Amino acid sequence: MSQFSKDKIYDLEERTVKRFVKRTKKYLKMVGQNKMTREKLNASVASWTAYAKFGNSWGLRKNHTLEIKRLMC
Protein backbone atom coordinates (compact mmCIF):
# COMPACT_ATOMS: atom_id res chain seq x y z
CA MET A 1 0.00 0.00 0.00
CA SER A 2 1.29 3.44 -0.89
CA GLN A 3 2.15 5.78 1.94
CA PHE A 4 0.54 8.68 0.04
CA SER A 5 -3.21 9.03 0.04
CA LYS A 6 -4.89 10.24 -3.14
CA ASP A 7 -7.23 12.39 -1.04
CA LYS A 8 -4.59 14.26 0.96
CA ILE A 9 -2.99 17.46 -0.30
CA TYR A 10 0.64 17.92 0.69
CA ASP A 11 2.66 21.11 1.05
CA LEU A 12 5.60 21.54 -1.29
CA GLU A 13 8.97 21.26 0.38
CA GLU A 14 10.78 24.55 0.88
CA ARG A 15 13.90 23.27 -0.86
CA THR A 16 11.84 22.38 -3.94
CA VAL A 17 10.50 25.92 -4.14
CA LYS A 18 13.95 27.44 -3.57
CA ARG A 19 15.42 25.25 -6.31
CA PHE A 20 12.67 26.35 -8.71
CA VAL A 21 13.25 30.04 -7.93
CA LYS A 22 17.02 29.71 -8.36
CA ARG A 23 16.65 27.80 -11.63
CA THR A 24 14.10 30.28 -12.98
CA LYS A 25 16.36 33.25 -12.21
CA LYS A 26 19.18 31.48 -14.04
CA TYR A 27 16.91 30.78 -17.01
CA LEU A 28 15.71 34.41 -17.11
CA LYS A 29 19.34 35.54 -17.22
CA MET A 30 20.03 33.08 -20.04
CA VAL A 31 17.02 34.39 -21.99
CA GLY A 32 18.39 37.93 -21.58
CA GLN A 33 21.73 36.77 -22.99
CA ASN A 34 20.01 34.94 -25.88
CA LYS A 35 21.38 31.60 -24.64
CA MET A 36 17.87 30.24 -24.12
CA THR A 37 14.55 30.83 -25.85
CA ARG A 38 11.46 32.15 -24.11
CA GLU A 39 9.66 29.03 -25.27
CA LYS A 40 12.03 26.82 -23.27
CA LEU A 41 11.59 29.07 -20.23
CA ASN A 42 7.81 28.90 -20.61
CA ALA A 43 8.00 25.11 -20.94
CA SER A 44 10.08 24.87 -17.76
CA VAL A 45 7.66 27.07 -15.80
CA ALA A 46 4.64 25.18 -17.15
CA SER A 47 6.24 21.89 -16.16
CA TRP A 48 6.93 23.03 -12.60
CA THR A 49 3.44 24.54 -12.32
CA ALA A 50 1.90 21.20 -13.33
CA TYR A 51 4.02 19.47 -10.69
CA ALA A 52 3.09 22.06 -8.06
CA LYS A 53 -0.63 21.58 -8.71
CA PHE A 54 -0.39 18.29 -6.83
CA GLY A 55 0.46 20.20 -3.67
CA ASN A 56 -1.09 22.94 -1.59
CA SER A 57 0.38 25.70 -3.74
CA TRP A 58 -2.26 27.93 -5.35
CA GLY A 59 -0.93 31.17 -3.83
CA LEU A 60 2.67 30.18 -4.45
CA ARG A 61 2.02 29.40 -8.13
CA LYS A 62 0.05 32.62 -8.57
CA ASN A 63 2.79 34.79 -7.03
CA HIS A 64 5.64 33.14 -8.94
CA THR A 65 3.76 33.31 -12.24
CA LEU A 66 3.11 37.04 -11.78
CA GLU A 67 6.74 37.65 -10.81
CA ILE A 68 8.06 35.76 -13.84
CA LYS A 69 5.74 37.67 -16.18
CA ARG A 70 6.94 40.95 -14.64
CA LEU A 71 10.59 40.01 -15.10
CA MET A 72 10.09 38.90 -18.71
CA CYS A 73 8.76 42.30 -19.82
Secondary structure, DSSP 8 states (H G I E B T S, - for coil): --SS-TT--B---HHHHHHHHHHHHHHHHHHHTTSS-HHHHHHHHHHHHHHHTTBS-HHHHHHHHHHHHHHH-
